[in-house]
Amino acid sequence: MRIVNIHEAKTHLSRLVREAADGAPFVIARSGAPLVKVVPLNEPVAPPTPSRTGFYPGIRSVSAAEHAELDDEIAGLLLAEPISPDADPD
């Protein structure tokens, strides 16, 4: 197995990683002492799928009238006086 020093690894990292991915693992050493072994992954790692905030299947658009109605309802809930746990219900 090929042993490369840290300076060589930093200088040629792209090429070394490409070679390791193609099946040629290598060891990075400092002052001749092995530190890490670079080997290819068994399975390729899929890139993460980007999230699209606010985009969910089955959600529909809300008309301006419905939006205004919901705004009033939400405002009423937010501005209502909080209910005390000790309050006696009427």
Secondary structure, DSSP 8 states (H G I E B T S, - for coil): -EEEEHHHHHHTHHHHHHHHHTT--EEEEETTEEEEEE---SS---------TT--TT-----HHHHHHHHHHHHHHHHS----TT----
